Amino acid sequence: SLEQRRKRALGKDADQLVHDLALANKNDNQISKDIPPPPPPPPLDTDRLRGATNSDGLLAVLGAAQILKAMQDGTAKKRTEEVVDSVDEWCEHGEQSMAFRISSWYDQRAAQGDLKIATETDSNFMAFVSNKAIANRRGFADQLRQAVTATDFTDVRFLRAIEEMVNRMHSPCLRLELLQYVLGLDNRFSVLHVGRSVHLAATCLGVSSGV
């Protein structure tokens, strides 16, 4: 009958529709597999950001990121070893000649003015005339040397050692410059800024390692 033929036609149409939908879903899945995932976003350019800000809070965050980077890529270890050798050499020359110490004081003052180094106070002339500058720098070298032997520069112990050194500093000049160099920080980082950055880096490293 006409009614039966219509039902059979509708059944065929329904079957064809189901078949077409299944084929479309299969093609969609295949297409989605063939499309590569989007690339990850570019890494944050902390060097550019650090050069563009004078905000204390942002400097601490960007400084912590730079410190962790220096620890990861081996820069901190290499520079620490360089600094220990340089300070030992300075102390040897300084012990033998007051003229050398006074010349170093003049050079330090010139650097503070030319580079706008973020020191807490100017270099103390009497510290260079006496042996105080030698004692401070020799102690600084000893602390760095201990950091070299006691840590592998990839865990929080290195940062704790640096933080302890920063906490002992009162009016550093060369020592601050050298720490800035070791950690990859620029001359806007005062003792306070370095301390904040080191503390934040140690906190982040401690959290990530479960310490």
Secondary structure as a PSIPRED ss2 file (coil, helix, strand):
# PSIPRED VFORMAT (PSIPRED V4.0)

   1 S C   1.000  0.000  0.000
   2 L H   0.000  1.000  0.000
   3 E H   0.000  1.000  0.000
   4 Q H   0.000  1.000  0.000
   5 R H   0.000  1.000  0.000
   6 R H   0.000  1.000  0.000
   7 K H   0.000  1.000  0.000
   8 R H   0.000  1.000  0.000
   9 A H   0.000  1.000  0.000
  10 L H   0.000  1.000  0.000
  11 G H   0.000  1.000  0.000
  12 K H   0.000  1.000  0.000
  13 D H   0.000  1.000  0.000
  14 A H   0.000  1.000  0.000
  15 D H   0.000  1.000  0.000
  16 Q H   0.000  1.000  0.000
  17 L H   0.000  1.000  0.000
  18 V H   0.000  1.000  0.000
  19 H H   0.000  1.000  0.000
  20 D H   0.000  1.000  0.000
  21 L H   0.000  1.000  0.000
  22 A H   0.000  1.000  0.000
  23 L H   0.000  1.000  0.000
  24 A H   0.000  1.000  0.000
  25 N H   0.000  1.000  0.000
  26 K H   0.000  1.000  0.000
  27 N H   0.000  1.000  0.000
  28 D H   0.000  1.000  0.000
  29 N H   0.000  1.000  0.000
  30 Q H   0.000  1.000  0.000
  31 I H   0.000  1.000  0.000
  32 S H   0.000  1.000  0.000
  33 K H   0.000  1.000  0.000
  34 D H   0.000  1.000  0.000
  35 I C   1.000  0.000  0.000
  36 P C   1.000  0.000  0.000
  37 P C   1.000  0.000  0.000
  38 P C   1.000  0.000  0.000
  39 P C   1.000  0.000  0.000
  40 P C   1.000  0.000  0.000
  41 P C   1.000  0.000  0.000
  42 P C   1.000  0.000  0.000
  43 P C   1.000  0.000  0.000
  44 L C   1.000  0.000  0.000
  45 D C   1.000  0.000  0.000
  46 T H   0.000  1.000  0.000
  47 D H   0.000  1.000  0.000
  48 R H   0.000  1.000  0.000
  49 L H   0.000  1.000  0.000
  50 R H   0.000  1.000  0.000
  51 G H   0.000  1.000  0.000
  52 A C   1.000  0.000  0.000
  53 T C   1.000  0.000  0.000
  54 N C   1.000  0.000  0.000
  55 S C   1.000  0.000  0.000
  56 D H   0.000  1.000  0.000
  57 G H   0.000  1.000  0.000
  58 L H   0.000  1.000  0.000
  59 L H   0.000  1.000  0.000
  60 A H   0.000  1.000  0.000
  61 V H   0.000  1.000  0.000
  62 L H   0.000  1.000  0.000
  63 G H   0.000  1.000  0.000
  64 A H   0.000  1.000  0.000
  65 A H   0.000  1.000  0.000
  66 Q H   0.000  1.000  0.000
  67 I H   0.000  1.000  0.000
  68 L H   0.000  1.000  0.000
  69 K H   0.000  1.000  0.000
  70 A H   0.000  1.000  0.000
  71 M H   0.000  1.000  0.000
  72 Q H   0.000  1.000  0.000
  73 D C   1.000  0.000  0.000
  74 G C   1.000  0.000  0.000
  75 T H   0.000  1.000  0.000
  76 A H   0.000  1.000  0.000
  77 K H   0.000  1.000  0.000
  78 K H   0.000  1.000  0.000
  79 R H   0.000  1.000  0.000
  80 T H   0.000  1.000  0.000
  81 E H   0.000  1.000  0.000
  82 E H   0.000  1.000  0.000
  83 V H   0.000  1.000  0.000
  84 V H   0.000  1.000  0.000
  85 D H   0.000  1.000  0.000
  86 S H   0.000  1.000  0.000
  87 V H   0.000  1.000  0.000
  88 D H   0.000  1.000  0.000
  89 E H   0.000  1.000  0.000
  90 W H   0.000  1.000  0.000
  91 C H   0.000  1.000  0.000
  92 E H   0.000  1.000  0.000
  93 H H   0.000  1.000  0.000
  94 G H   0.000  1.000  0.000
  95 E H   0.000  1.000  0.000
  96 Q H   0.000  1.000  0.000
  97 S C   1.000  0.000  0.000
  98 M H   0.000  1.000  0.000
  99 A H   0.000  1.000  0.000
 100 F H   0.000  1.000  0.000
 101 R H   0.000  1.000  0.000
 102 I H   0.000  1.000  0.000
 103 S H   0.000  1.000  0.000
 104 S H   0.000  1.000  0.000
 105 W H   0.000  1.000  0.000
 106 Y H   0.000  1.000  0.000
 107 D H   0.000  1.000  0.000
 108 Q H   0.000  1.000  0.000
 109 R H   0.000  1.000  0.000
 110 A H   0.000  1.000  0.000
 111 A H   0.000  1.000  0.000
 112 Q H   0.000  1.000  0.000
 113 G H   0.000  1.000  0.000
 114 D H   0.000  1.000  0.000
 115 L H   0.000  1.000  0.000
 116 K C   1.000  0.000  0.000
 117 I C   1.000  0.000  0.000
 118 A C   1.000  0.000  0.000
 119 T C   1.000  0.000  0.000
 120 E C   1.000  0.000  0.000
 121 T C   1.000  0.000  0.000
 122 D C   1.000  0.000  0.000
 123 S C   1.000  0.000  0.000
 124 N C   1.000  0.000  0.000
 125 F H   0.000  1.000  0.000
 126 M H   0.000  1.000  0.000
 127 A H   0.000  1.000  0.000
 128 F H   0.000  1.000  0.000
 129 V H   0.000  1.000  0.000
 130 S C   1.000  0.000  0.000
 131 N C   1.000  0.000  0.000
 132 K H   0.000  1.000  0.000
 133 A H   0.000  1.000  0.000
 134 I H   0.000  1.000  0.000
 135 A H   0.000  1.000  0.000
 136 N H   0.000  1.000  0.000
 137 R H   0.000  1.000  0.000
 138 R H   0.000  1.000  0.000
 139 G H   0.000  1.000  0.000
 140 F H   0.000  1.000  0.000
 141 A H   0.000  1.000  0.000
 142 D H   0.000  1.000  0.000
 143 Q H   0.000  1.000  0.000
 144 L H   0.000  1.000  0.000
 145 R H   0.000  1.000  0.000
 146 Q H   0.000  1.000  0.000
 147 A H   0.000  1.000  0.000
 148 V H   0.000  1.000  0.000
 149 T H   0.000  1.000  0.000
 150 A H   0.000  1.000  0.000
 151 T C   1.000  0.000  0.000
 152 D C   1.000  0.000  0.000
 153 F C   1.000  0.000  0.000
 154 T C   1.000  0.000  0.000
 155 D C   1.000  0.000  0.000
 156 V H   0.000  1.000  0.000
 157 R H   0.000  1.000  0.000
 158 F H   0.000  1.000  0.000
 159 L H   0.000  1.000  0.000
 160 R H   0.000  1.000  0.000
 161 A H   0.000  1.000  0.000
 162 I H   0.000  1.000  0.000
 163 E H   0.000  1.000  0.000
 164 E H   0.000  1.000  0.000
 165 M H   0.000  1.000  0.000
 166 V H   0.000  1.000  0.000
 167 N H   0.000  1.000  0.000
 168 R H   0.000  1.000  0.000
 169 M C   1.000  0.000  0.000
 170 H C   1.000  0.000  0.000
 171 S C   1.000  0.000  0.000
 172 P C   1.000  0.000  0.000
 173 C C   1.000  0.000  0.000
 174 L H   0.000  1.000  0.000
 175 R H   0.000  1.000  0.000
 176 L H   0.000  1.000  0.000
 177 E H   0.000  1.000  0.000
 178 L H   0.000  1.000  0.000
 179 L H   0.000  1.000  0.000
 180 Q H   0.000  1.000  0.000
 181 Y H   0.000  1.000  0.000
 182 V H   0.000  1.000  0.000
 183 L H   0.000  1.000  0.000
 184 G C   1.000  0.000  0.000
 185 L C   1.000  0.000  0.000
 186 D C   1.000  0.000  0.000
 187 N C   1.000  0.000  0.000
 188 R C   1.000  0.000  0.000
 189 F C   1.000  0.000  0.000
 190 S C   1.000  0.000  0.000
 191 V H   0.000  1.000  0.000
 192 L H   0.000  1.000  0.000
 193 H H   0.000  1.000  0.000
 194 V H   0.000  1.000  0.000
 195 G H   0.000  1.000  0.000
 196 R H   0.000  1.000  0.000
 197 S H   0.000  1.000  0.000
 198 V H   0.000  1.000  0.000
 199 H H   0.000  1.000  0.000
 200 L H   0.000  1.000  0.000
 201 A H   0.000  1.000  0.000
 202 A H   0.000  1.000  0.000
 203 T H   0.000  1.000  0.000
 204 C H   0.000  1.000  0.000
 205 L H   0.000  1.000  0.000
 206 G H   0.000  1.000  0.000
 207 V H   0.000  1.000  0.000
 208 S H   0.000  1.000  0.000
 209 S H   0.000  1.000  0.000
 210 G C   1.000  0.000  0.000
 211 V C   1.000  0.000  0.000
